[in-house]
Amino acid sequence: MESVLLLRRRKGINGLEIKRSAARRATDALRRHLAHGFNVLLPERRRDLPFSLNVLGMGFDTAQMEEADLVHLHWIGGRTVDFTRLRHIRRPLVYTLHDMFACTAGCHCTMDCDRFRDECRGLCPQLGTPRLLHSLPAWLFSRKHRAFRIIPSLTLVTPSLWLKKEVEKGCMFPGRRIVQIYNPVDTDLFRPAEDREAIRAALGIPSGAFVIACGATGLFNPVKGGHFIPLVLEELYRRGHRNLHLLLFGNQEKNVEFPFPGTNAGFITDMKELAGLYSAADMFLNPTLQDVLSNVALESMACKTPSVTFRTGGVPEVVLDGRTGLVAPQGDLHQMAGHCERLIRDRDLRLALAEEGRKHAEQTFSYPVIAAQHAALYEETLREYRREG
């Protein structure tokens, strides 16, 4: 089996860029400016949550895909691809959904909204009231629905059982096959560090401190739930814990005060360095409020660092409560703090969760396991396509 990545922009990734003629590049540039101008019509739009209008998506040359037997789509939100052109790809399509975008008018995180079950009719809590086109969300939904409906061969993949159920509740893909295959983790890269204490010393973490790691891209945006971190730590402080050290990494858009000393490693691009940070911690605090699967929980678990998390989306499929980590009801600050306290006090529990978590990562999420599932899906999809075609 051979594969080629087809990318909008390579940015150092080994693959091919989508070919566009000079005329198409000029058209895409015009679309880009029009898309920015379109925001003027949405004065009440929430800026803290991603929303892709996708009305003015980028065109592409389908000839680049003619040599392929099958085309696998991944993240195609924003202006990455014009959905209306997908039907021109004369190959079976597999589309992995990495968030809720494909099922909605354009939002990637539905939060508490379930209007996607009714074609996004009515007022959109993320767009607010448009200055024109008051039925804009329903129109966007309908446009996307028409584009998907006329694709001859389309199989959907969801990285969690939770997302599969959400897609089935919606009305964007009636009758389409939906297959659940987890995102993988590189268990050779994300593994326990050989010299954990040396990493701690290099980070300036005091010997004997209990280390709580937290990290994500956009940690303090509403979806990641980062505002719970200082609240949980303050609760631990009130309960008398003092010898704690916070290890932060990722993008933090705001300065937040914590009741304990900490180390901020910033945004990490070296995955080996990131694995070392997970290994340096005693536990990982993950208060995410909407997540399809949670890569950070998966990577942490592979490094034998158990997580405390909320019962959010597909996260409990990674963090098995009482087996590979501890799970609190979403938004329950006191129970989350209580779970942290259990790990602080019970070393045997931490070690048991760590061992079971590593096994779970290897047996369920490792590259060989997930690659085999994809290969089986491709073979089945191609058999059906050839039989019907």
SELUMKOL-33007 format. One record per residue (C-alpha): residue in three letters; chain; x negated, y negated, z negated. Coordinates in steps of 0.2 Angstrom, whole numbers. Layout:
BEGIN
ATOM    r  c     xx     yy     zz
ATOM  ALA  A      X      Y      Z
...
This chain:
BEGIN
ATOM    r  c     xx     yy     zz
ATOM  MET  A      0      0      0
ATOM  GLU  A     -7    -17      5
ATOM  SER  A      0    -34     -1
ATOM  VAL  A     -4    -52      4
ATOM  LEU  A      1    -68     -7
ATOM  LEU  A     10    -81      3
ATOM  LEU  A      9    -97     -6
ATOM  ARG  A     15   -115     -5
ATOM  ARG  A     -2   -121    -10
ATOM  ARG  A    -17   -110    -14
ATOM  LYS  A    -25   -120    -28
ATOM  GLY  A    -39   -107    -30
ATOM  ILE  A    -28    -92    -29
ATOM  ASN  A    -33    -78    -16
ATOM  GLY  A    -19    -79     -3
ATOM  LEU  A    -12    -87     12
ATOM  GLU  A     -4   -104     13
ATOM  ILE  A     13   -106     21
ATOM  LYS  A     11   -112     39
ATOM  ARG  A     20   -128     44
ATOM  SER  A     19   -137     60
ATOM  ALA  A     15   -156     60
ATOM  ALA  A     33   -160     63
ATOM  ARG  A     38   -149     49
ATOM  ARG  A     25   -156     37
ATOM  ALA  A     32   -174     41
ATOM  THR  A     50   -168     38
ATOM  ASP  A     45   -160     21
ATOM  ALA  A     36   -176     16
ATOM  LEU  A     53   -186     20
ATOM  ARG  A     62   -173     11
ATOM  ARG  A     51   -175     -4
ATOM  HIS  A     54   -194     -5
ATOM  LEU  A     73   -191     -3
ATOM  ALA  A     73   -179    -17
ATOM  HIS  A     64   -192    -28
ATOM  GLY  A     77   -205    -23
ATOM  PHE  A     91   -193    -26
ATOM  ASN  A     88   -194    -45
ATOM  VAL  A     94   -212    -44
ATOM  LEU  A    111   -205    -42
ATOM  LEU  A    109   -195    -59
ATOM  PRO  A    106   -208    -72
ATOM  GLU  A    112   -196    -86
ATOM  ARG  A    101   -181    -81
ATOM  ARG  A     92   -173    -95
ATOM  ARG  A     73   -176    -92
ATOM  ASP  A     67   -163   -105
ATOM  LEU  A     75   -148    -95
ATOM  PRO  A     70   -142    -78
ATOM  PHE  A     83   -144    -64
ATOM  SER  A     80   -140    -46
ATOM  LEU  A     92   -147    -33
ATOM  ASN  A     84   -137    -19
ATOM  VAL  A     94   -147     -6
ATOM  LEU  A     78   -153      2
ATOM  GLY  A     67   -137      0
ATOM  MET  A     52   -134     11
ATOM  GLY  A     53   -125     28
ATOM  PHE  A     42   -111     33
ATOM  ASP  A     36   -101     48
ATOM  THR  A     44    -84     47
ATOM  ALA  A     31    -77     60
ATOM  GLN  A     19    -76     45
ATOM  MET  A     30    -62     38
ATOM  GLU  A     33    -52     54
ATOM  GLU  A     19    -40     50
ATOM  ALA  A     26    -36     33
ATOM  ASP  A     37    -21     29
ATOM  LEU  A     45    -30     15
ATOM  VAL  A     45    -47      7
ATOM  HIS  A     45    -50    -12
ATOM  LEU  A     50    -67    -18
ATOM  HIS  A     45    -74    -35
ATOM  TRP  A     47    -92    -41
ATOM  ILE  A     55   -102    -27
ATOM  GLY  A     63   -116    -37
ATOM  GLY  A     60   -135    -34
ATOM  ARG  A     56   -139    -16
ATOM  THR  A     46   -123    -14
ATOM  VAL  A     58   -115     -1
ATOM  ASP  A     73   -120      8
ATOM  PHE  A     86   -106      3
ATOM  THR  A     96   -108     20
ATOM  ARG  A     80   -101     29
ATOM  LEU  A     79    -85     19
ATOM  ARG  A     91    -77     31
ATOM  HIS  A     78    -79     45
ATOM  ILE  A     66    -67     37
ATOM  ARG  A     70    -51     46
ATOM  ARG  A     63    -40     33
ATOM  PRO  A     71    -33     17
ATOM  LEU  A     69    -45      3
ATOM  VAL  A     66    -42    -16
ATOM  TYR  A     68    -57    -27
ATOM  THR  A     61    -57    -45
ATOM  LEU  A     71    -69    -55
ATOM  HIS  A     60    -77    -68
ATOM  ASP  A     73    -88    -76
ATOM  MET  A     92    -93    -73
ATOM  PHE  A     89   -104    -58
ATOM  ALA  A     95    -92    -45
ATOM  CYS  A    112    -90    -54
ATOM  THR  A    116   -108    -57
ATOM  ALA  A    118   -124    -47
ATOM  GLY  A    100   -128    -51
ATOM  CYS  A     96   -127    -70
ATOM  HIS  A     82   -115    -75
ATOM  CYS  A     87   -114    -93
ATOM  THR  A    106   -113    -96
ATOM  MET  A    104   -115   -115
ATOM  ASP  A    122   -114   -122
ATOM  CYS  A    131   -117   -105
ATOM  ASP  A    140   -103    -97
ATOM  ARG  A    148   -113    -82
ATOM  PHE  A    137   -102    -70
ATOM  ARG  A    150    -89    -73
ATOM  ASP  A    163   -100    -65
ATOM  GLU  A    153   -107    -50
ATOM  CYS  A    146   -122    -61
ATOM  ARG  A    163   -131    -59
ATOM  GLY  A    166   -146    -70
ATOM  LEU  A    154   -158    -79
ATOM  CYS  A    136   -151    -80
ATOM  PRO  A    128   -154    -97
ATOM  GLN  A    111   -156    -89
ATOM  LEU  A    115   -168    -74
ATOM  GLY  A    128   -178    -83
ATOM  THR  A    140   -188    -72
ATOM  PRO  A    133   -192    -55
ATOM  ARG  A    136   -209    -48
ATOM  LEU  A    143   -201    -32
ATOM  LEU  A    148   -183    -28
ATOM  HIS  A    156   -179    -45
ATOM  SER  A    158   -161    -39
ATOM  LEU  A    139   -160    -36
ATOM  PRO  A    135   -145    -47
ATOM  ALA  A    149   -135    -39
ATOM  TRP  A    143   -140    -22
ATOM  LEU  A    125   -135    -26
ATOM  PHE  A    131   -118    -32
ATOM  SER  A    142   -115    -17
ATOM  ARG  A    128   -120     -5
ATOM  LYS  A    116   -108    -14
ATOM  HIS  A    129    -94    -14
ATOM  ARG  A    132    -95      5
ATOM  ALA  A    113    -94      8
ATOM  PHE  A    111    -79     -3
ATOM  ARG  A    127    -70      4
ATOM  ILE  A    121    -70     22
ATOM  ILE  A    105    -62     18
ATOM  PRO  A    106    -44     26
ATOM  SER  A     95    -35     13
ATOM  LEU  A     92    -42     -4
ATOM  THR  A     87    -33    -20
ATOM  LEU  A     86    -43    -37
ATOM  VAL  A     73    -39    -50
ATOM  THR  A     75    -45    -68
ATOM  PRO  A     60    -45    -80
ATOM  SER  A     72    -41    -95
ATOM  LEU  A     88    -32    -98
ATOM  TRP  A     95    -48   -106
ATOM  LEU  A     93    -57    -89
ATOM  LYS  A    100    -42    -80
ATOM  LYS  A    116    -44    -90
ATOM  GLU  A    116    -63    -88
ATOM  VAL  A    115    -61    -69
ATOM  GLU  A    129    -48    -69
ATOM  LYS  A    140    -60    -79
ATOM  GLY  A    138    -73    -66
ATOM  CYS  A    146    -74    -48
ATOM  MET  A    131    -78    -37
ATOM  PHE  A    126    -60    -32
ATOM  PRO  A    142    -50    -31
ATOM  GLY  A    138    -32    -25
ATOM  ARG  A    120    -34    -25
ATOM  ARG  A    108    -21    -32
ATOM  ILE  A    100    -28    -48
ATOM  VAL  A     85    -18    -55
ATOM  GLN  A     76    -22    -71
ATOM  ILE  A     57    -21    -71
ATOM  TYR  A     47    -30    -85
ATOM  ASN  A     33    -42    -82
ATOM  PRO  A     16    -34    -85
ATOM  VAL  A      2    -38    -97
ATOM  ASP  A    -16    -35    -93
ATOM  THR  A    -20    -23   -108
ATOM  ASP  A    -38    -22   -103
ATOM  LEU  A    -40    -41   -104
ATOM  PHE  A    -27    -44   -119
ATOM  ARG  A    -34    -32   -132
ATOM  PRO  A    -41    -34   -150
ATOM  ALA  A    -57    -43   -150
ATOM  GLU  A    -72    -33   -156
ATOM  ASP  A    -78    -47   -168
ATOM  ARG  A    -63    -56   -175
ATOM  GLU  A    -73    -65   -188
ATOM  ALA  A    -86    -72   -176
ATOM  ILE  A    -71    -80   -166
ATOM  ARG  A    -64    -88   -182
ATOM  ALA  A    -81    -95   -187
ATOM  ALA  A    -83   -103   -170
ATOM  LEU  A    -66   -111   -172
ATOM  GLY  A    -70   -118   -189
ATOM  ILE  A    -57   -107   -198
ATOM  PRO  A    -61   -105   -216
ATOM  SER  A    -66    -87   -222
ATOM  GLY  A    -51    -79   -230
ATOM  ALA  A    -37    -90   -223
ATOM  PHE  A    -21    -82   -217
ATOM  VAL  A    -20    -88   -198
ATOM  ILE  A     -4    -92   -190
ATOM  ALA  A     -5    -95   -171
ATOM  CYS  A      7   -105   -161
ATOM  GLY  A      6   -109   -142
ATOM  ALA  A     15   -112   -126
ATOM  THR  A     16   -123   -111
ATOM  GLY  A     26   -138   -117
ATOM  LEU  A     27   -131   -135
ATOM  PHE  A     38   -145   -141
ATOM  ASN  A     51   -146   -127
ATOM  PRO  A     69   -140   -132
ATOM  VAL  A     67   -123   -124
ATOM  LYS  A     51   -118   -133
ATOM  GLY  A     58   -122   -151
ATOM  GLY  A     42   -130   -156
ATOM  HIS  A     51   -142   -168
ATOM  PHE  A     54   -127   -179
ATOM  ILE  A     35   -124   -182
ATOM  PRO  A     33   -138   -195
ATOM  LEU  A     49   -134   -203
ATOM  VAL  A     44   -116   -206
ATOM  LEU  A     27   -121   -212
ATOM  GLU  A     35   -134   -224
ATOM  GLU  A     46   -120   -231
ATOM  LEU  A     31   -109   -233
ATOM  TYR  A     22   -123   -242
ATOM  ARG  A     38   -125   -254
ATOM  ARG  A     37   -107   -258
ATOM  GLY  A     19   -109   -264
ATOM  HIS  A      8   -104   -250
ATOM  ARG  A     -8   -114   -249
ATOM  ASN  A    -22   -104   -240
ATOM  LEU  A    -14   -105   -223
ATOM  HIS  A    -22   -111   -207
ATOM  LEU  A    -13   -116   -191
ATOM  LEU  A    -21   -111   -174
ATOM  LEU  A    -12   -121   -160
ATOM  PHE  A    -15   -119   -141
ATOM  GLY  A     -6   -125   -125
ATOM  ASN  A      1   -142   -121
ATOM  GLN  A      8   -152   -135
ATOM  GLU  A     17   -168   -129
ATOM  LYS  A     18   -176   -146
ATOM  ASN  A      8   -177   -162
ATOM  VAL  A     16   -168   -176
ATOM  GLU  A     10   -167   -194
ATOM  PHE  A      9   -150   -203
ATOM  PRO  A      7   -146   -221
ATOM  PHE  A     -8   -135   -218
ATOM  PRO  A    -25   -138   -210
ATOM  GLY  A    -26   -132   -192
ATOM  THR  A    -37   -130   -176
ATOM  ASN  A    -30   -136   -159
ATOM  ALA  A    -38   -126   -145
ATOM  GLY  A    -29   -136   -132
ATOM  PHE  A    -24   -130   -115
ATOM  ILE  A    -33   -113   -111
ATOM  THR  A    -36   -108    -93
ATOM  ASP  A    -49    -94    -97
ATOM  MET  A    -38    -79   -101
ATOM  LYS  A    -52    -70   -110
ATOM  GLU  A    -53    -85   -122
ATOM  LEU  A    -35    -85   -124
ATOM  ALA  A    -36    -66   -129
ATOM  GLY  A    -49    -71   -142
ATOM  LEU  A    -37    -84   -150
ATOM  TYR  A    -23    -71   -151
ATOM  SER  A    -35    -59   -160
ATOM  ALA  A    -41    -72   -172
ATOM  ALA  A    -24    -74   -179
ATOM  ASP  A    -15    -64   -192
ATOM  MET  A      2    -67   -184
ATOM  PHE  A     10    -77   -170
ATOM  LEU  A     24    -88   -173
ATOM  ASN  A     36    -89   -158
ATOM  PRO  A     52   -100   -161
ATOM  THR  A     57   -100   -143
ATOM  LEU  A     76   -104   -140
ATOM  GLN  A     78    -97   -122
ATOM  ASP  A     66    -85   -114
ATOM  VAL  A     68    -71   -101
ATOM  LEU  A     54    -61   -109
ATOM  SER  A     40    -71   -118
ATOM  ASN  A     23    -69   -111
ATOM  VAL  A     15    -76   -127
ATOM  ALA  A     23    -63   -138
ATOM  LEU  A     18    -49   -125
ATOM  GLU  A      0    -55   -124
ATOM  SER  A     -1    -57   -143
ATOM  MET  A      6    -40   -146
ATOM  ALA  A     -7    -32   -134
ATOM  CYS  A    -20    -40   -145
ATOM  LYS  A    -13    -32   -160
ATOM  THR  A     -6    -48   -167
ATOM  PRO  A     12    -46   -173
ATOM  SER  A     25    -60   -169
ATOM  VAL  A     39    -68   -179
ATOM  THR  A     52    -74   -167
ATOM  PHE  A     70    -78   -165
ATOM  ARG  A     83    -66   -157
ATOM  THR  A     82    -75   -141
ATOM  GLY  A     85    -69   -123
ATOM  GLY  A     74    -54   -119
ATOM  VAL  A     61    -57   -133
ATOM  PRO  A     68    -43   -144
ATOM  GLU  A     63    -31   -130
ATOM  VAL  A     45    -36   -133
ATOM  VAL  A     46    -39   -152
ATOM  LEU  A     55    -24   -158
ATOM  ASP  A     61    -29   -175
ATOM  GLY  A     52    -19   -189
ATOM  ARG  A     42    -10   -176
ATOM  THR  A     31    -22   -167
ATOM  GLY  A     36    -38   -176
ATOM  LEU  A     50    -47   -185
ATOM  VAL  A     65    -55   -178
ATOM  ALA  A     76    -68   -186
ATOM  PRO  A     93    -74   -180
ATOM  GLN  A     91    -89   -168
ATOM  GLY  A     89   -105   -177
ATOM  ASP  A     88    -97   -195
ATOM  LEU  A     74   -106   -202
ATOM  HIS  A     74    -98   -219
ATOM  GLN  A     74    -80   -212
ATOM  MET  A     60    -85   -200
ATOM  ALA  A     50    -92   -215
ATOM  GLY  A     54    -76   -225
ATOM  HIS  A     48    -65   -211
ATOM  CYS  A     31    -75   -211
ATOM  GLU  A     30    -73   -230
ATOM  ARG  A     32    -54   -228
ATOM  LEU  A     17    -53   -216
ATOM  ILE  A      7    -65   -227
ATOM  ARG  A     10    -54   -243
ATOM  ASP  A     10    -36   -235
ATOM  ARG  A     -6    -32   -226
ATOM  ASP  A      0    -14   -223
ATOM  LEU  A     15    -20   -214
ATOM  ARG  A      5    -31   -203
ATOM  LEU  A     -7    -17   -198
ATOM  ALA  A      8     -5   -194
ATOM  LEU  A     16    -18   -183
ATOM  ALA  A      0    -21   -175
ATOM  GLU  A     -4     -3   -171
ATOM  GLU  A     14      0   -164
ATOM  GLY  A     14    -16   -154
ATOM  ARG  A     -2    -11   -145
ATOM  LYS  A      6      6   -141
ATOM  HIS  A     22     -3   -135
ATOM  ALA  A     11    -14   -123
ATOM  GLU  A      2      0   -116
ATOM  GLN  A     16     12   -113
ATOM  THR  A     29     -1   -107
ATOM  PHE  A     21    -16   -100
ATOM  SER  A      4    -11    -94
ATOM  TYR  A     -1    -14    -76
ATOM  PRO  A     -1      4    -70
ATOM  VAL  A     17      7    -78
ATOM  ILE  A     24     -9    -70
ATOM  ALA  A     15     -6    -53
ATOM  ALA  A     22     11    -52
ATOM  GLN  A     40      5    -55
ATOM  HIS  A     38     -8    -41
ATOM  ALA  A     31      4    -29
ATOM  ALA  A     46     16    -32
ATOM  LEU  A     57      1    -29
ATOM  TYR  A     49     -4    -13
ATOM  GLU  A     50     14     -6
ATOM  GLU  A     68     15    -10
ATOM  THR  A     72     -2     -3
ATOM  LEU  A     63      2     13
ATOM  ARG  A     72     19     15
ATOM  GLU  A     89     11     13
ATOM  TYR  A     84     -3     25
ATOM  ARG  A     79      9     38
ATOM  ARG  A     94     20     36
ATOM  GLU  A    106      6     38
ATOM  GLY  A     96     -3     52
